[in-house]
Every structure is written in C-alpha cells, then in structure tokens.
Amino acid sequence: MGYLEAPLSLNPSDREPKTTIAKGMYPAPPQLFEGMGVTDDDAWESYWKVENGIRMSGMPGFKDRLTETQIWQVTVLVKNADKISPPVKAALMNPAASASIAPPAIATPTKPTKK
C-alpha cells in the first residue's frame, strides 16, 4: 500500500462507495475532502496520528510502512484537504490513475565554477 492509498482506504469521499475497511469502522472516519475533515488539526497532531494511529478507533499507524517524508506528505495532504484543486482531488480518489502522474522535477544543485 502506497502512501496515497493509506488514508484514502479509510476515508473515501462521501460520493464514493465506502471501502470494506471504512464500513467496519465505528465511529465513522472523517471525510478528507468533504466539510472540515481534519484540516483544523495542527500539523504536528496529524503527523502523530498518521505515524502512530489512534488507539481503539480503527485508525492504523503507518510508521512501519511509510518513510518520514511520506508521513509528512500525508500530513500536508490532510491539513490542506479543503484547498486541493479538483484535478488533484480526482487523481487522489483514483490512485491507480495517479500512478502515471510524474512528480515535479527537482533541479539538481550544481557546483559553481570559478572564473
């Protein structure tokens, strides 16, 4: 399971059918892309929840499955879920399709040359 699938397996959109995991959860998980979700949580709180899970809630921890960078990426995603553009939201709701989306290129720093 990639980091894109991790939170979405638990928190699908209200417009999507609930996953098997989400159907068995009580209380129901918050919707990431509907209403407030967890966007009002502080970033450190969301990071802790993604890393460690929430005991007795059905929310698993991902510290053994995601890198620290991926946990921060999920944290930024859930913190800003209410600001995501429709094309990005559509890609997130269909992880198989988003696998073909290449990440933005990062310029490699070059060593300055002496003149």
Secondary structure, DSSP 8 states (H G I E B T S, - for coil): --TTHHHHHHS--TTS---HHHHT-SS----SSSTTTTTTS-HHHHHHHHHH-BTTTTB---TTTS-HHHHHHHHHHHHTGGG--HHHHHHHH-HHHHTTS--------------
